Amino acid sequence: MTQEAATTAELLTAAKEALETYHEVNVDDDGALTLRHGDVPCAVQAMQLAEGLTVLSLTCVVAWDLPLDEKLAQSAAERAGQGLFGTLGVVRTERGMDVTLRYAFPAEGMEQQPLGTLLMLVVSTASQLRGELLTEVEEDTPAAD
């Protein structure tokens, strides 16, 4: 095993142990971690960007197949500028609009408790954003008679 592979594997193990305090965590065939926070699926990967700089990358799928609505897209964009933990992305597809929250940070050497706290800040932000966006969709959808 190369040093890079050993470092990323060690970092993913630390992330798994930190997250297991809060959630059931699965390890995929490629070593990535997956978990669900409520209805929000998330994945954690580790990569070495340069020697001595290994990062964890957390991606949460906040919502998918939302209506293609400019007001909703604007609301998501405004939230993106307000967040401290992660970058909000909006992707338009043929089925609607998908929203993700991504956060990457150098995590090598972090203790389990602060690592878990940081990861959960991102994951809980994704869940909060999901709730807010779905509420907006419900409010903008006319009630059926």
C-alpha positions, 0 to 999 in steps of 0.5 A, a space after each residue: 500500500 502506498 503512503 497516500 493510500 495509507 493516509 487516506 484510509 487512516 483518515 476515512 477510518 477516523 471519519 467513520 469512527 467520528 460519524 458512528 457516534 451519530 449515524 450508521 455509516 456504510 463503507 462502499 467498495 471504493 472506501 468512501 463512506 455513506 450515511 443518511 441524515 434524515 432524508 439527506 444522503 451524504 458521502 465522505 471521501 478522502 484524497 491527498 491533494 499534495 504531500 502533507 495535505 490530505 482532505 476529507 470531502 463531504 457531499 450531501 444531496 440536499 434535494 432533487 427533482 425540485 421544480 424549475 422555478 427561478 424564485 426557488 433557484 434564487 432562494 438557494 443561491 441566497 442560502 449559498 452565500 449565507 453558509 459557513 460550512 459548505 458550498 451549495 450547488 444547484 444543477 438543472 436537469 430534465 426532471 427539475 433542479 438538484 441541490 447539493 452541499 459540499 465541504 472539503 477540509 484538511 482533516 489529517 491529525 484531527 481528534 475524533 470529537 472535533 472531526 465528528 462535530 465539524 462533519 455533523 455541522 455540514 450534515 445538519 446544515 444540509 438537512 436544515 436546507 432540505 427542510 427549508 427548500 421543501 417548505 418553499 416548494 409546498 408553499 408555492 404549489 397550489 392546493 388541489 381542489 
